[in-house]
Amino acid sequence: MIEVENLTRVFRTYKKQPGFWGGVKGLVRRDFQETRAADSISFSIKEGEFVGFLGPNGAGKTTTLKMLSGLIYPTGGTARVAGFDPTKRENAYRRLFALVLGQKNQLWWDLPAIASFHLLRAIYGLPAEGFRTTLDELVELLAVGPKLNVMVRELSLGERMKMELIAALLHRPRVLFLDEPTIGLDVISQKSVRDFLRDYNRRHKTTILLTSHYMADISHLCERVIVIDHGKKIYDGGLGRLAGAGARQRSIKFKARPDSNGTPFAAGWQPLHGTVKVSDEGEVLLHVPSEHVTRVFQQILGLGDVDDITIQDVPLEDIIAELFRRGVAAS
């Protein structure tokens, strides 16, 4: 469904010199700085796949989605979505996909959501009966019926995001690009949106590419993830395999008490194995190879009074952060 080959986007920005004379010099000769938001990214996604697209801020995720949507042109490389070239912006392609940006609104702020839906129906030329069937299904799945006639500006953030999803799906797109759809939502709203997306993907086999900073979104929805950093792809594979990279380690967290002299516990202390971080509040966090957890745990108990010792898997966020730090694909 989606084929991306060496997709590249370079932004060229003017670099102004400081001060008055710097501005004057800029009138005669300008220095420009190039930023590779996407750097030779290649991947393919099958029809019906739900793929997570991960990376730190500025990694190039949103830029890639905008290139696939035809909003910006690539500097190099090619992309095809369902056989279409996004750069040509054909009407047939525009009817095939939808893009939801978590920090942008497509609904009219001072109109009720239902008015925007009817306007979108006219824009897409949707038959009345099919439009009503689709709208009723989406409204029921997202449980927003009582809010359809409320001004969009008066809706909660979670309710607005649900309405944005309905607007994006009214024309039954085959491909859905989601950029941070749960950003800023409370825990209940996040779960509601996740449940809807999972159910919708299973019902309609819609191909979905999702970016999110919430690992709960990725772990609940995606079996496969693509990770990019500084515009380059550093991982493409199963979520289980990525999480498995952390299975070789365990996280040990405990609260330490100062000694009789008031010296914080673990000041300068190093465990037998693994790495250690000590917060200002005296909380100690260790990442320890699984086979050495018992020895390190015994070492901790022998050092002094500690509270609330917990041993758990290394969070997926930390595993991905390690990928960013290394800048290489997971093995």
Secondary structure, DSSP 8 states (H G I E B T S, - for coil): -EEEEEEEEEEEEE---SHHHHHHHHHH---EEEEEEEEEEEEEE-TT-EEEEE--TTSSHHHHHHHHHTSS--SEEEEEETTB-GGG--HHHHTTEEEEETT---S-TTSBHHHHHHHHHHHHT--HHHHHHHHHHHHHHHT-GGGTTSBGGGS-HHHHHHHHHHHHHTT--SEEEEESTTTT--HHHHHHHHHHHHHHHHHH--EEEEE-S-HHHHHHH-SEEEEEETTEEEEEEEHHHHHHTTTTEEEEEEEE---TT---TTTT---SSSEEEE-TTSEEEEEEEGGGHHHHHHHHHTTS-EEEEEEEE--HHHHHHHHHHHTS---
